């Protein structure tokens, strides 16, 4: 995920706390993909498409913990 200088603290709508890219903003989605190592921040890009904002650290859901 890199240094925290280019990250911001986040709290998801579900109450999870973490660090995400500074480019993230209210309305972005933190997504977990089965088999993925880290949560990803996505932004709706219109017409059902999504843009990848970047990887995030979310305490308690890293490295598949959420699927256990």
PyMOL Python script that loads the backbone (N, CA, C, O; Angstrom):
from pymol import cmd

cmd.read_pdbstr("""\
ATOM      1  N   UNK A   1       0.825  -1.183   0.000  1.00  0.00           N
ATOM      2  CA  UNK A   1       0.000   0.000   0.000  1.00  0.00           C
ATOM      3  C   UNK A   1       0.871   1.249   0.000  1.00  0.00           C
ATOM      4  O   UNK A   1       0.387   2.303  -0.410  1.00  0.00           O
ATOM      5  N   UNK A   2       2.090   1.195   0.423  1.00  0.00           N
ATOM      6  CA  UNK A   2       2.973   2.355   0.379  1.00  0.00           C
ATOM      7  C   UNK A   2       2.922   3.165   1.661  1.00  0.00           C
ATOM      8  O   UNK A   2       2.365   2.726   2.667  1.00  0.00           O
ATOM      9  N   UNK A   3       3.508   4.350   1.613  1.00  0.00           N
ATOM     10  CA  UNK A   3       3.562   5.196   2.805  1.00  0.00           C
ATOM     11  C   UNK A   3       2.211   5.853   3.060  1.00  0.00           C
ATOM     12  O   UNK A   3       1.359   5.914   2.174  1.00  0.00           O
ATOM     13  N   UNK A   4       2.031   6.341   4.281  1.00  0.00           N
ATOM     14  CA  UNK A   4       0.755   6.967   4.627  1.00  0.00           C
ATOM     15  C   UNK A   4       0.669   8.417   4.159  1.00  0.00           C
ATOM     16  O   UNK A   4      -0.381   9.042   4.308  1.00  0.00           O
ATOM     17  N   UNK A   5       1.741   8.964   3.598  1.00  0.00           N
ATOM     18  CA  UNK A   5       1.725  10.353   3.134  1.00  0.00           C
ATOM     19  C   UNK A   5       0.724  10.573   2.010  1.00  0.00           C
ATOM     20  O   UNK A   5       0.154  11.657   1.892  1.00  0.00           O
ATOM     21  N   UNK A   6       0.507   9.561   1.190  1.00  0.00           N
ATOM     22  CA  UNK A   6      -0.424   9.710   0.070  1.00  0.00           C
ATOM     23  C   UNK A   6      -1.764   9.039   0.353  1.00  0.00           C
ATOM     24  O   UNK A   6      -2.491   8.677  -0.571  1.00  0.00           O
ATOM     25  N   UNK A   7      -2.087   8.873   1.644  1.00  0.00           N
ATOM     26  CA  UNK A   7      -3.326   8.217   2.061  1.00  0.00           C
ATOM     27  C   UNK A   7      -4.147   9.144   2.946  1.00  0.00           C
ATOM     28  O   UNK A   7      -3.640  10.128   3.485  1.00  0.00           O
ATOM     29  N   UNK A   8      -5.411   8.813   3.081  1.00  0.00           N
ATOM     30  CA  UNK A   8      -6.272   9.527   4.017  1.00  0.00           C
ATOM     31  C   UNK A   8      -7.048   8.509   4.838  1.00  0.00           C
ATOM     32  O   UNK A   8      -7.291   7.390   4.388  1.00  0.00           O
ATOM     33  N   UNK A   9      -7.432   8.907   6.041  1.00  0.00           N
ATOM     34  CA  UNK A   9      -8.244   8.048   6.893  1.00  0.00           C
ATOM     35  C   UNK A   9      -9.658   8.014   6.338  1.00  0.00           C
ATOM     36  O   UNK A   9     -10.190   9.025   5.880  1.00  0.00           O
ATOM     37  N   UNK A  10     -10.253   6.832   6.389  1.00  0.00           N
ATOM     38  CA  UNK A  10     -11.629   6.683   5.914  1.00  0.00           C
ATOM     39  C   UNK A  10     -12.456   5.922   6.938  1.00  0.00           C
ATOM     40  O   UNK A  10     -11.927   5.188   7.772  1.00  0.00           O
ATOM     41  N   UNK A  11     -13.758   6.115   6.856  1.00  0.00           N
ATOM     42  CA  UNK A  11     -14.724   5.297   7.587  1.00  0.00           C
ATOM     43  C   UNK A  11     -15.800   4.938   6.577  1.00  0.00           C
ATOM     44  O   UNK A  11     -16.419   5.815   5.974  1.00  0.00           O
ATOM     45  N   UNK A  12     -16.017   3.653   6.398  1.00  0.00           N
ATOM     46  CA  UNK A  12     -17.014   3.210   5.419  1.00  0.00           C
ATOM     47  C   UNK A  12     -18.424   3.394   5.978  1.00  0.00           C
ATOM     48  O   UNK A  12     -18.600   3.642   7.171  1.00  0.00           O
ATOM     49  N   UNK A  13     -19.408   3.273   5.120  1.00  0.00           N
ATOM     50  CA  UNK A  13     -20.806   3.370   5.543  1.00  0.00           C
ATOM     51  C   UNK A  13     -21.148   2.290   6.564  1.00  0.00           C
ATOM     52  O   UNK A  13     -22.074   2.449   7.359  1.00  0.00           O
ATOM     53  N   UNK A  14     -20.395   1.187   6.536  1.00  0.00           N
ATOM     54  CA  UNK A  14     -20.608   0.094   7.492  1.00  0.00           C
ATOM     55  C   UNK A  14     -19.837   0.291   8.786  1.00  0.00           C
ATOM     56  O   UNK A  14     -19.945  -0.521   9.705  1.00  0.00           O
ATOM     57  N   UNK A  15     -19.051   1.379   8.865  1.00  0.00           N
ATOM     58  CA  UNK A  15     -18.323   1.686  10.087  1.00  0.00           C
ATOM     59  C   UNK A  15     -16.895   1.190  10.148  1.00  0.00           C
ATOM     60  O   UNK A  15     -16.224   1.393  11.160  1.00  0.00           O
ATOM     61  N   UNK A  16     -16.402   0.541   9.092  1.00  0.00           N
ATOM     62  CA  UNK A  16     -15.022   0.070   9.065  1.00  0.00           C
ATOM     63  C   UNK A  16     -14.072   1.261   8.934  1.00  0.00           C
ATOM     64  O   UNK A  16     -14.381   2.230   8.240  1.00  0.00           O
ATOM     65  N   UNK A  17     -12.915   1.190   9.601  1.00  0.00           N
ATOM     66  CA  UNK A  17     -11.898   2.241   9.533  1.00  0.00           C
ATOM     67  C   UNK A  17     -10.724   1.775   8.702  1.00  0.00           C
ATOM     68  O   UNK A  17     -10.400   0.588   8.681  1.00  0.00           O
ATOM     69  N   UNK A  18     -10.082   2.717   8.012  1.00  0.00           N
ATOM     70  CA  UNK A  18      -8.934   2.333   7.206  1.00  0.00           C
ATOM     71  C   UNK A  18      -8.205   3.510   6.604  1.00  0.00           C
ATOM     72  O   UNK A  18      -8.448   4.667   6.947  1.00  0.00           O
ATOM     73  N   UNK A  19      -7.304   3.183   5.693  1.00  0.00           N
ATOM     74  CA  UNK A  19      -6.538   4.164   4.923  1.00  0.00           C
ATOM     75  C   UNK A  19      -6.800   3.911   3.451  1.00  0.00           C
ATOM     76  O   UNK A  19      -6.819   2.765   3.002  1.00  0.00           O
ATOM     77  N   UNK A  20      -7.001   4.985   2.704  1.00  0.00           N
ATOM     78  CA  UNK A  20      -7.272   4.874   1.270  1.00  0.00           C
ATOM     79  C   UNK A  20      -6.500   5.969   0.540  1.00  0.00           C
ATOM     80  O   UNK A  20      -6.007   6.903   1.173  1.00  0.00           O
ATOM     81  N   UNK A  21      -6.391   5.866  -0.782  1.00  0.00           N
ATOM     82  CA  UNK A  21      -5.689   6.901  -1.540  1.00  0.00           C
ATOM     83  C   UNK A  21      -6.299   8.286  -1.298  1.00  0.00           C
ATOM     84  O   UNK A  21      -7.510   8.410  -1.116  1.00  0.00           O
ATOM     85  N   UNK A  22      -5.457   9.327  -1.298  1.00  0.00           N
ATOM     86  CA  UNK A  22      -5.952  10.692  -1.119  1.00  0.00           C
ATOM     87  C   UNK A  22      -6.995  11.062  -2.161  1.00  0.00           C
ATOM     88  O   UNK A  22      -7.840  11.921  -1.911  1.00  0.00           O
ATOM     89  N   UNK A  23      -6.947  10.427  -3.320  1.00  0.00           N
ATOM     90  CA  UNK A  23      -7.893  10.736  -4.398  1.00  0.00           C
ATOM     91  C   UNK A  23      -9.307  10.252  -4.100  1.00  0.00           C
ATOM     92  O   UNK A  23     -10.241  10.634  -4.804  1.00  0.00           O
ATOM     93  N   UNK A  24      -9.488   9.418  -3.071  1.00  0.00           N
ATOM     94  CA  UNK A  24     -10.835   8.915  -2.793  1.00  0.00           C
ATOM     95  C   UNK A  24     -11.713  10.048  -2.273  1.00  0.00           C
ATOM     96  O   UNK A  24     -11.226  11.030  -1.713  1.00  0.00           O
ATOM     97  N   UNK A  25     -13.028   9.885  -2.474  1.00  0.00           N
ATOM     98  CA  UNK A  25     -13.962  10.912  -2.020  1.00  0.00           C
ATOM     99  C   UNK A  25     -15.278  10.262  -1.597  1.00  0.00           C
ATOM    100  O   UNK A  25     -15.527   9.085  -1.858  1.00  0.00           O
ATOM    101  N   UNK A  26     -16.097  11.052  -0.946  1.00  0.00           N
ATOM    102  CA  UNK A  26     -17.400  10.565  -0.492  1.00  0.00           C
ATOM    103  C   UNK A  26     -18.156  10.005  -1.692  1.00  0.00           C
ATOM    104  O   UNK A  26     -18.218  10.634  -2.748  1.00  0.00           O
ATOM    105  N   UNK A  27     -18.725   8.824  -1.521  1.00  0.00           N
ATOM    106  CA  UNK A  27     -19.464   8.174  -2.596  1.00  0.00           C
ATOM    107  C   UNK A  27     -18.693   7.062  -3.271  1.00  0.00           C
ATOM    108  O   UNK A  27     -19.286   6.221  -3.946  1.00  0.00           O
ATOM    109  N   UNK A  28     -17.365   7.042  -3.101  1.00  0.00           N
ATOM    110  CA  UNK A  28     -16.576   5.933  -3.634  1.00  0.00           C
ATOM    111  C   UNK A  28     -16.941   4.662  -2.874  1.00  0.00           C
ATOM    112  O   UNK A  28     -17.472   4.723  -1.765  1.00  0.00           O
ATOM    113  N   UNK A  29     -16.657   3.530  -3.469  1.00  0.00           N
ATOM    114  CA  UNK A  29     -17.005   2.233  -2.895  1.00  0.00           C
ATOM    115  C   UNK A  29     -15.735   1.472  -2.553  1.00  0.00           C
ATOM    116  O   UNK A  29     -14.800   1.420  -3.352  1.00  0.00           O
ATOM    117  N   UNK A  30     -15.705   0.880  -1.361  1.00  0.00           N
ATOM    118  CA  UNK A  30     -14.612  -0.018  -0.990  1.00  0.00           C
ATOM    119  C   UNK A  30     -15.104  -1.430  -1.285  1.00  0.00           C
ATOM    120  O   UNK A  30     -16.067  -1.900  -0.679  1.00  0.00           O
ATOM    121  N   UNK A  31     -14.437  -2.099  -2.217  1.00  0.00           N
ATOM    122  CA  UNK A  31     -14.880  -3.415  -2.677  1.00  0.00           C
ATOM    123  C   UNK A  31     -13.915  -4.504  -2.245  1.00  0.00           C
ATOM    124  O   UNK A  31     -12.699  -4.314  -2.227  1.00  0.00           O
ATOM    125  N   UNK A  32     -14.484  -5.648  -1.898  1.00  0.00           N
ATOM    126  CA  UNK A  32     -13.700  -6.833  -1.565  1.00  0.00           C
ATOM    127  C   UNK A  32     -13.971  -7.879  -2.631  1.00  0.00           C
ATOM    128  O   UNK A  32     -15.125  -8.175  -2.942  1.00  0.00           O
ATOM    129  N   UNK A  33     -12.915  -8.431  -3.186  1.00  0.00           N
ATOM    130  CA  UNK A  33     -13.056  -9.468  -4.200  1.00  0.00           C
ATOM    131  C   UNK A  33     -12.470 -10.762  -3.665  1.00  0.00           C
ATOM    132  O   UNK A  33     -11.329 -10.793  -3.204  1.00  0.00           O
ATOM    133  N   UNK A  34     -13.254 -11.831  -3.728  1.00  0.00           N
ATOM    134  CA  UNK A  34     -12.773 -13.127  -3.248  1.00  0.00           C
ATOM    135  C   UNK A  34     -11.471 -13.470  -3.964  1.00  0.00           C
ATOM    136  O   UNK A  34     -11.389 -13.412  -5.191  1.00  0.00           O
ATOM    137  N   UNK A  35     -10.464 -13.826  -3.184  1.00  0.00           N
ATOM    138  CA  UNK A  35      -9.149 -14.133  -3.735  1.00  0.00           C
ATOM    139  C   UNK A  35      -8.237 -12.925  -3.805  1.00  0.00           C
ATOM    140  O   UNK A  35      -7.033 -13.067  -4.020  1.00  0.00           O
ATOM    141  N   UNK A  36      -8.800 -11.728  -3.625  1.00  0.00           N
ATOM    142  CA  UNK A  36      -7.984 -10.511  -3.629  1.00  0.00           C
ATOM    143  C   UNK A  36      -7.252 -10.358  -2.309  1.00  0.00           C
ATOM    144  O   UNK A  36      -7.720 -10.830  -1.273  1.00  0.00           O
ATOM    145  N   UNK A  37      -6.109  -9.701  -2.350  1.00  0.00           N
ATOM    146  CA  UNK A  37      -5.314  -9.531  -1.133  1.00  0.00           C
ATOM    147  C   UNK A  37      -5.733  -8.314  -0.322  1.00  0.00           C
ATOM    148  O   UNK A  37      -5.624  -8.321   0.904  1.00  0.00           O
ATOM    149  N   UNK A  38      -6.212  -7.266  -0.994  1.00  0.00           N
ATOM    150  CA  UNK A  38      -6.577  -6.033  -0.298  1.00  0.00           C
ATOM    151  C   UNK A  38      -7.890  -5.480  -0.865  1.00  0.00           C
ATOM    152  O   UNK A  38      -8.250  -5.780  -2.003  1.00  0.00           O
ATOM    153  N   UNK A  39      -8.602  -4.672  -0.072  1.00  0.00           N
ATOM    154  CA  UNK A  39      -9.789  -3.994  -0.588  1.00  0.00           C
ATOM    155  C   UNK A  39      -9.387  -2.963  -1.645  1.00  0.00           C
ATOM    156  O   UNK A  39      -8.287  -2.411  -1.597  1.00  0.00           O
ATOM    157  N   UNK A  40     -10.273  -2.713  -2.585  1.00  0.00           N
ATOM    158  CA  UNK A  40     -10.025  -1.728  -3.633  1.00  0.00           C
ATOM    159  C   UNK A  40     -11.082  -0.634  -3.563  1.00  0.00           C
ATOM    160  O   UNK A  40     -12.256  -0.904  -3.308  1.00  0.00           O
ATOM    161  N   UNK A  41     -10.651   0.603  -3.792  1.00  0.00           N
ATOM    162  CA  UNK A  41     -11.574   1.735  -3.836  1.00  0.00           C
ATOM    163  C   UNK A  41     -11.979   1.943  -5.290  1.00  0.00           C
ATOM    164  O   UNK A  41     -11.126   2.110  -6.162  1.00  0.00           O
ATOM    165  N   UNK A  42     -13.294   1.932  -5.546  1.00  0.00           N
ATOM    166  CA  UNK A  42     -13.836   2.086  -6.894  1.00  0.00           C
ATOM    167  C   UNK A  42     -14.741   3.310  -6.948  1.00  0.00           C
ATOM    168  O   UNK A  42     -15.358   3.687  -5.952  1.00  0.00           O
ATOM    169  N   UNK A  43     -14.811   3.922  -8.123  1.00  0.00           N
ATOM    170  CA  UNK A  43     -15.686   5.080  -8.335  1.00  0.00           C
ATOM    171  C   UNK A  43     -16.582   4.810  -9.535  1.00  0.00           C
ATOM    172  O   UNK A  43     -16.104   4.427 -10.603  1.00  0.00           O
ATOM    173  N   UNK A  44     -17.883   5.012  -9.355  1.00  0.00           N
ATOM    174  CA  UNK A  44     -18.816   4.850 -10.472  1.00  0.00           C
ATOM    175  C   UNK A  44     -18.446   5.844 -11.562  1.00  0.00           C
ATOM    176  O   UNK A  44     -18.229   7.027 -11.302  1.00  0.00           O
ATOM    177  N   UNK A  45     -18.379   5.333 -12.788  1.00  0.00           N
ATOM    178  CA  UNK A  45     -17.912   6.138 -13.915  1.00  0.00           C
ATOM    179  C   UNK A  45     -19.005   6.278 -14.973  1.00  0.00           C
ATOM    180  O   UNK A  45     -18.714   6.588 -16.129  1.00  0.00           O
ATOM    181  N   UNK A  46     -20.248   6.054 -14.588  1.00  0.00           N
ATOM    182  CA  UNK A  46     -21.380   6.179 -15.504  1.00  0.00           C
ATOM    183  C   UNK A  46     -21.606   4.929 -16.323  1.00  0.00           C
ATOM    184  O   UNK A  46     -20.678   4.156 -16.560  1.00  0.00           O
ATOM    185  N   UNK A  47     -22.833   4.730 -16.753  1.00  0.00           N
ATOM    186  CA  UNK A  47     -23.216   3.607 -17.615  1.00  0.00           C
ATOM    187  C   UNK A  47     -22.788   2.255 -17.053  1.00  0.00           C
ATOM    188  O   UNK A  47     -22.425   1.356 -17.812  1.00  0.00           O
ATOM    189  N   UNK A  48     -22.826   2.104 -15.726  1.00  0.00           N
ATOM    190  CA  UNK A  48     -22.489   0.827 -15.114  1.00  0.00           C
ATOM    191  C   UNK A  48     -21.017   0.491 -15.107  1.00  0.00           C
ATOM    192  O   UNK A  48     -20.649  -0.657 -14.857  1.00  0.00           O
ATOM    193  N   UNK A  49     -20.163   1.465 -15.377  1.00  0.00           N
ATOM    194  CA  UNK A  49     -18.716   1.228 -15.385  1.00  0.00           C
ATOM    195  C   UNK A  49     -18.096   1.792 -14.114  1.00  0.00           C
ATOM    196  O   UNK A  49     -18.642   2.693 -13.478  1.00  0.00           O
ATOM    197  N   UNK A  50     -16.925   1.230 -13.760  1.00  0.00           N
ATOM    198  CA  UNK A  50     -16.232   1.631 -12.540  1.00  0.00           C
ATOM    199  C   UNK A  50     -14.785   1.978 -12.842  1.00  0.00           C
ATOM    200  O   UNK A  50     -14.156   1.378 -13.713  1.00  0.00           O
ATOM    201  N   UNK A  51     -14.267   2.956 -12.109  1.00  0.00           N
ATOM    202  CA  UNK A  51     -12.862   3.351 -12.222  1.00  0.00           C
ATOM    203  C   UNK A  51     -12.155   2.937 -10.936  1.00  0.00           C
ATOM    204  O   UNK A  51     -12.676   3.141  -9.840  1.00  0.00           O
ATOM    205  N   UNK A  52     -10.973   2.357 -11.075  1.00  0.00           N
ATOM    206  CA  UNK A  52     -10.174   1.981  -9.914  1.00  0.00           C
ATOM    207  C   UNK A  52      -9.472   3.218  -9.378  1.00  0.00           C
ATOM    208  O   UNK A  52      -8.701   3.857 -10.094  1.00  0.00           O
ATOM    209  N   UNK A  53      -9.736   3.561  -8.114  1.00  0.00           N
ATOM    210  CA  UNK A  53      -9.067   4.685  -7.461  1.00  0.00           C
ATOM    211  C   UNK A  53      -7.757   4.203  -6.855  1.00  0.00           C
ATOM    212  O   UNK A  53      -6.746   4.901  -6.923  1.00  0.00           O
ATOM    213  N   UNK A  54      -7.770   3.009  -6.259  1.00  0.00           N
ATOM    214  CA  UNK A  54      -6.553   2.442  -5.696  1.00  0.00           C
ATOM    215  C   UNK A  54      -6.844   1.429  -4.606  1.00  0.00           C
ATOM    216  O   UNK A  54      -7.998   1.140  -4.286  1.00  0.00           O
ATOM    217  N   UNK A  55      -5.775   0.900  -4.047  1.00  0.00           N
ATOM    218  CA  UNK A  55      -5.873  -0.087  -2.973  1.00  0.00           C
ATOM    219  C   UNK A  55      -6.055   0.620  -1.637  1.00  0.00           C
ATOM    220  O   UNK A  55      -5.623   1.758  -1.459  1.00  0.00           O
ATOM    221  N   UNK A  56      -6.695  -0.063  -0.712  1.00  0.00           N
ATOM    222  CA  UNK A  56      -6.944   0.496   0.616  1.00  0.00           C
ATOM    223  C   UNK A  56      -6.523  -0.498   1.689  1.00  0.00           C
ATOM    224  O   UNK A  56      -6.413  -1.699   1.443  1.00  0.00           O
ATOM    225  N   UNK A  57      -6.290   0.032   2.882  1.00  0.00           N
ATOM    226  CA  UNK A  57      -6.126  -0.798   4.069  1.00  0.00           C
ATOM    227  C   UNK A  57      -7.385  -0.587   4.896  1.00  0.00           C
ATOM    228  O   UNK A  57      -7.709   0.544   5.259  1.00  0.00           O
ATOM    229  N   UNK A  58      -8.087  -1.655   5.191  1.00  0.00           N
ATOM    230  CA  UNK A  58      -9.271  -1.578   6.047  1.00  0.00           C
ATOM    231  C   UNK A  58      -9.086  -2.609   7.149  1.00  0.00           C
ATOM    232  O   UNK A  58      -9.031  -3.810   6.886  1.00  0.00           O
ATOM    233  N   UNK A  59      -8.991  -2.131   8.378  1.00  0.00           N
ATOM    234  CA  UNK A  59      -8.710  -3.010   9.510  1.00  0.00           C
ATOM    235  C   UNK A  59      -9.782  -4.085   9.635  1.00  0.00           C
ATOM    236  O   UNK A  59     -10.974  -3.786   9.700  1.00  0.00           O
ATOM    237  N   UNK A  60      -9.341  -5.337   9.667  1.00  0.00           N
ATOM    238  CA  UNK A  60     -10.245  -6.466   9.859  1.00  0.00           C
ATOM    239  C   UNK A  60     -10.703  -7.153   8.587  1.00  0.00           C
ATOM    240  O   UNK A  60     -11.366  -8.188   8.650  1.00  0.00           O
ATOM    241  N   UNK A  61     -10.358  -6.590   7.418  1.00  0.00           N
ATOM    242  CA  UNK A  61     -10.793  -7.227   6.171  1.00  0.00           C
ATOM    243  C   UNK A  61      -9.646  -7.443   5.189  1.00  0.00           C
ATOM    244  O   UNK A  61      -9.883  -7.634   3.996  1.00  0.00           O
ATOM    245  N   UNK A  62      -8.432  -7.417   5.664  1.00  0.00           N
ATOM    246  CA  UNK A  62      -7.281  -7.597   4.785  1.00  0.00           C
ATOM    247  C   UNK A  62      -7.015  -9.084   4.539  1.00  0.00           C
ATOM    248  O   UNK A  62      -7.311  -9.927   5.385  1.00  0.00           O
ATOM    249  N   UNK A  63      -6.459  -9.385   3.380  1.00  0.00           N
ATOM    250  CA  UNK A  63      -5.985 -10.728   3.039  1.00  0.00           C
ATOM    251  C   UNK A  63      -7.048 -11.807   3.243  1.00  0.00           C
ATOM    252  O   UNK A  63      -6.745 -12.904   3.714  1.00  0.00           O
ATOM    253  N   UNK A  64      -8.284 -11.493   2.890  1.00  0.00           N
ATOM    254  CA  UNK A  64      -9.352 -12.481   2.954  1.00  0.00           C
ATOM    255  C   UNK A  64     -10.022 -12.657   4.300  1.00  0.00           C
ATOM    256  O   UNK A  64     -10.889 -13.520   4.440  1.00  0.00           O
ATOM    257  N   UNK A  65      -9.646 -11.859   5.305  1.00  0.00           N
ATOM    258  CA  UNK A  65     -10.243 -12.003   6.637  1.00  0.00           C
ATOM    259  C   UNK A  65     -11.768 -11.897   6.597  1.00  0.00           C
ATOM    260  O   UNK A  65     -12.455 -12.583   7.354  1.00  0.00           O
ATOM    261  N   UNK A  66     -12.293 -11.056   5.735  1.00  0.00           N
ATOM    262  CA  UNK A  66     -13.742 -10.840   5.680  1.00  0.00           C
ATOM    263  C   UNK A  66     -14.480 -12.084   5.203  1.00  0.00           C
ATOM    264  O   UNK A  66     -15.667 -12.247   5.486  1.00  0.00           O
ATOM    265  N   UNK A  67     -13.788 -12.964   4.481  1.00  0.00           N
ATOM    266  CA  UNK A  67     -14.430 -14.156   3.925  1.00  0.00           C
ATOM    267  C   UNK A  67     -14.282 -15.374   4.821  1.00  0.00           C
ATOM    268  O   UNK A  67     -14.815 -16.439   4.508  1.00  0.00           O
ATOM    269  N   UNK A  68     -13.570 -15.235   5.925  1.00  0.00           N
ATOM    270  CA  UNK A  68     -13.345 -16.379   6.820  1.00  0.00           C
ATOM    271  C   UNK A  68     -14.516 -16.601   7.741  1.00  0.00           C
ATOM    272  O   UNK A  68     -14.494 -17.521   8.558  1.00  0.00           O
TER     273      UNK A  68
END
""", "prot")
cmd.dss("prot")
cmd.show_as("cartoon", "prot")
cmd.util.cbc("prot")
cmd.orient("prot")
